Amino acid sequence: MNQSKPDTQCGCPDVDSSQPVRVAVITLSDTRGKAEDRSGDRIASLLGEAGHSITKRLILKDDSEPLAKCLGELAEDDSVDAIITTGGTGIAPRDMAVDVIESMLDVMLPGFGEHFRAISIAEVGPKAMLSRATAGRMKSKVVFALPGSTGAVTTGMNQCVLPILQHAVSLASR
């Protein structure tokens, strides 16, 4: 597994990389509470190491209605620039995060999921194709949906989210 630090400097003159991104982190799980939320902890830790701030940290049951309600509220929340979810991206009957999130996106970023799966296949093999990791823009917020495993979260954050986070937020908020 690639645990290297991401390059978070996009090199674009109109993106202020000194500004921390304000992120809401949502863990979707029927079995995890705050004490067992290693993937949410990992996201928060990596965001902190990169200089970003966590404005909200939530654990929701794997259920469409609470997630849709929460995303709708976060889309209107001026204290949030980006939303990162963990869990619910597989193909099990309860894995509904991607369906809910994609139904609420104004713009989808298919390259995000493609990139995540390409990296994951190199790390864990063909089972990475079972992930439906996705991303996009909902109103002026960037949304990233990562799998629930801590290893996948580490890969997704370091190789996919952190390198583009500030640039994506800058573009989404124009």
N, C-alpha and C positions, 0 to 999 in steps of 0.2 A: 504494500500500500504506500502511495506517495504521500508523505507527511511534510513535504517541503513547504516553506513559507510562500504564499502567493505574491506575485508582483501586483500591487494595488495601484501603481502609478500608470494611468492610461496615456500620458503624454499629450493630452489635448489641452491647448492653451485656454480654452473657455471652461475647464473643469477645475474647480478649486479643491485640490486633494487634501487640503488642510482642514476642510470642514467635515466633521463627523456626520455620518448618516444615522438617522434616528430610526431604529428598527423594532418592529413588533415580532416576537417569536411565538409561534403556536405549535404545540405538540399535540398530535392527534393519536389518542390511545384509549382503549377500553380497560387497560390493565395498569398503566403507569400513573403514579402520583408524583408530586414534586420531588420526593426523595429518590425515586427510581428513574427520573427523566435525564438519563445520561446524554441522549442526543440533543435535547434542548440545552443542557449545560454546555455541551461541546460547541454548539452554535454561539451561545452567549460568550463563551470564553474566546473563541476565534474572533468574534466581532470586537470584543474588548481589546484584544491584542493588536487589532488593526486600527484602534482608535475610535471606533464607532460606539454608539450608545444604545442600550436596550430601553425602550420607552414602555413596552408592555411585554409581559411574559405570561402566556396562558396555556393551560392544558385542557383540551376539549375531548369529549368522547367521540369515537368514530361514528358520527351521525351528520347527515347532510344539513339539517335545519340549523343547529347551533353554529356550524362552520359558516354557512351562508350569512346568517345574522351577524356574526362576528366580523366577517370580511366586509360586509356592507357598512358597519360602524367604523371600521378602520379606514375605509376608503374616504370617509368624511372627516377623519381625525387629523387636525393640523399638526399634531405632535409626532406624526408618523410619516416617514419618507418611503419606507420599504417594509415588506412583510415576508417573513421566511417561515414556511411550515415544515414540519418533519413528521413522517408517518402517513399511511393511507395512500401510497403511490403504487402499490402492487396490483395483483389481479385477483386477490381474495374477494369474496362477496362483500366484506365490510370495507374494502379499500375504495372509498368514494371521494377522497380529497381532490384528485385530479379532475373528476367530472364536475364537482362543485366549483372549483377554482376556474377551470376553463370556461364554464358557463357564465362567469362574471367578468372575464377579461375583455377589455376593449381591443387589445392588441396581443397576439400570441408571439412568443419568441421560440420557434421550433428548434433553432440552433442550440439553445440551452440544453434541452433534453438529449439531442443528438450528441452533443459534446460530452455530456455527463455519461451517457451509455458507452461511448467509445472509450473513454478513460476507464470506466468501470470494467468493461470487458477485458481490457489489458490487465487489470488488477485481480478480478475475481472470476473471469471466464464468462461463458455464455449465459449463466443465470442472470447476469446484469441486464439482459434484454427483457427481463420480467419487470423492470422498473419503468414507471411512466413519469419520471421526474419531468417537470415542466416549469415554464416561467412566462411572464407577460406583464402587461400594464393594465391596471384597473384604475380608471380615472387618472389621478396624477401619482399613483403609487406603483412601485415595481413589486411584483410578487414572484417568489421562488418557492417551488414545492420540491422538497427533498425526501428521500426514503427515511425510514425510521431507524435504521441501524447506525450506530455510532461511526463505524468505518465509512459507510456511504456518506454520512453527514460531513465527515472530515474531508473526504475526497471532493464532495460537491462544494463545500465552502472554499477550500484552498484552490481548487482548480477551475471552478466555474463561477461562484458568486463573488468572492472578494476581488478577483481581478477586474470585474466590470461594475461593481456595485455603485461607486460614485458616478461613473459615467452614465450608467443607466438611470440613476435618480436625477441627474442633471438633465438628461433628455426628456424624461417623463414629466418633469415639473415645468417645462417651458410653456 
